[in-house]
């Protein structure tokens, strides 16, 4: 989980230099936090998908954003970094097993024994038990920590753009 928090003192410093009203500061801060949150989500999804060789659309449900609202000085981005089921990586059955993009599962098969399509592998020689095959997202935490270090600079950049918009374009 990444927590984005705005320090009020920074806002007041900008307010003094730009001659902005409190309402302008509030609107610009809220928009800047939400834009930064969307940036965090898209950066995380793109980098995790690229590093783990999985489709971008398979990460859609793994990102949850708690948007900022006026008067609220924080927003939250949550990421699911547990192992991903191989079926979501575009799994295809072949004679030797299952290929899911750059991941190969020897002697695995695609079936729906429990009501959902999945990639399975038998635990032993018997018919059951079967184990769902997953792709580990082991690099996700390091990717998220790298993005976390870039968040303050990105937030300042977007905030400067938004306050400029409020003062010079919107004007009230």
C-alpha positions in Angstrom: 0.0 0.0 0.0 1.3 3.4 -0.9 0.0 6.4 1.1 0.2 9.8 -0.5 0.0 12.7 2.1 0.1 16.4 1.4 1.9 18.6 4.0 -0.2 21.7 4.6 2.9 23.9 5.1 4.0 23.3 1.5 0.5 24.4 0.3 0.7 27.6 2.3 4.1 28.4 0.9 2.8 28.0 -2.6 -0.3 30.1 -1.7 1.9 33.0 -0.6 4.0 32.9 -3.8 1.2 32.5 -6.3 -1.4 34.8 -4.5 -3.9 31.9 -4.6 -7.1 31.7 -2.5 -7.8 28.9 -0.1 -10.4 27.4 -2.4 -7.9 27.4 -5.3 -5.3 25.7 -3.1 -7.9 23.1 -2.0 -9.0 22.3 -5.6 -5.5 22.1 -6.9 -4.3 19.9 -4.1 -7.2 17.4 -4.5 -6.7 17.2 -8.3 -2.9 16.8 -7.9 -3.3 14.0 -5.4 -5.8 12.1 -7.7 -3.6 12.6 -10.8 -0.6 11.3 -8.8 -2.6 8.4 -7.6 -3.6 7.4 -11.2 0.1 7.8 -12.2 1.2 5.5 -9.4 -1.4 2.9 -10.5 -0.5 3.0 -14.2 3.3 3.0 -13.5 3.0 0.0 -11.2 0.8 -2.0 -13.6 3.1 -1.3 -16.6 6.3 -2.1 -14.8 5.0 -5.3 -13.0 3.5 -6.6 -16.3 6.8 -6.0 -18.1 9.0 -7.5 -15.4 6.9 -10.6 -15.0 5.9 -11.1 -18.6 2.2 -11.1 -18.0 -0.6 -9.2 -19.8 -1.4 -5.7 -18.5 -5.1 -6.4 -18.3 -4.5 -9.3 -15.9 -3.4 -6.7 -13.3 -6.6 -4.7 -13.5 -8.2 -6.0 -10.3 -5.0 -5.9 -8.3 -4.9 -2.1 -8.0 -7.4 -0.1 -5.8 -7.2 3.6 -5.5 -8.8 5.6 -2.7 -9.3 9.0 -4.2 -8.6 12.3 -2.4 -11.6 14.5 -1.6 -11.6 18.3 -0.7 -10.6 18.7 2.9 -9.0 15.3 3.1 -5.2 15.4 2.9 -4.4 11.8 2.0 -5.1 9.2 -0.7 -4.3 5.5 -0.8 -3.1 3.2 -3.5 -3.4 -0.5 -2.8 -1.7 -3.3 -4.8 -2.3 -7.0 -4.7 1.1 -8.7 -4.9 0.2 -12.3 -4.2 0.9 -14.9 -6.8 -1.2 -14.7 -9.9 -3.1 -17.7 -11.3 -1.5 -18.8 -14.6 -4.9 -18.8 -16.5 -4.8 -15.0 -16.4 -1.6 -14.8 -18.3 -3.2 -16.2 -21.5 -2.5 -19.9 -20.9 -2.6 -22.2 -23.8 -2.6 -26.0 -23.7 0.0 -28.0 -25.7 1.1 -31.6 -25.8 3.8 -31.2 -23.1 1.9 -28.9 -20.7 0.6 -25.3 -20.5 2.3 -22.2 -21.9 1.4 -18.9 -20.3 3.4 -16.2 -22.1 7.0 -16.7 -21.0 6.0 -19.2 -18.3 5.8 -23.0 -19.0 4.2 -25.5 -16.7 5.4 -29.0 -17.5 2.6 -31.7 -17.4 0.0 -29.1 -16.5 -3.5 -29.0 -18.0 -6.4 -26.5 -18.3 -9.7 -27.6 -16.7 -12.7 -26.5 -14.7 -13.1 -29.1 -12.0 -14.1 -26.6 -9.3 -16.3 -24.4 -11.5 -13.6 -22.0 -12.7 -11.2 -22.3 -15.6 -7.7 -22.8 -14.2 -4.3 -24.3 -14.9 -3.7 -27.4 -12.8 -1.0 -30.0 -12.1 -1.4 -33.3 -10.4 0.3 -33.7 -7.1 1.1 -37.3 -7.6 0.1 -40.3 -9.8 -3.5 -40.3 -8.6 -6.3 -38.3 -10.2 -6.7 -36.0 -7.2 -5.4 -33.8 -5.6 -4.6 -31.2 -8.2 -2.9 -27.9 -7.5 -3.6 -24.6 -9.2 -0.5 -23.3 -11.0 0.5 -19.7 -10.2 3.0 -17.1 -11.4 4.9 -15.5 -8.6 5.0 -11.7 -8.6 8.3 -11.7 -6.7 9.6 -8.4 -8.2 6.5 -6.5 -7.4 7.5 -5.2 -4.0 10.8 -3.8 -5.2 9.0 -2.1 -8.1 6.5 -0.6 -5.7 9.2 0.7 -3.4 11.0 2.3 -6.4 7.7 4.0 -7.4 7.2 5.2 -3.8 10.5 7.0 -3.8 9.4 8.9 -7.0 6.0 10.0 -5.6 6.9 13.2 -3.8 8.7 14.7 -6.8 5.8 13.7 -9.1 3.2 15.2 -6.7 5.1 18.5 -6.5 5.3 18.7 -10.3 1.6 18.0 -10.8 0.7 20.3 -7.9 2.6 23.2 -9.5 0.8 22.5 -12.8 -2.6 22.5 -11.0 -2.0 25.6 -9.0 -0.9 27.4 -12.2 -4.1 26.3 -13.8 -6.2 27.5 -10.9 -4.6 30.9 -10.7 -3.9 31.7 -14.4 -6.6 29.8 -16.3 -9.6 29.2 -14.1 -9.0 32.4 -12.2 -11.6 32.2 -9.4 
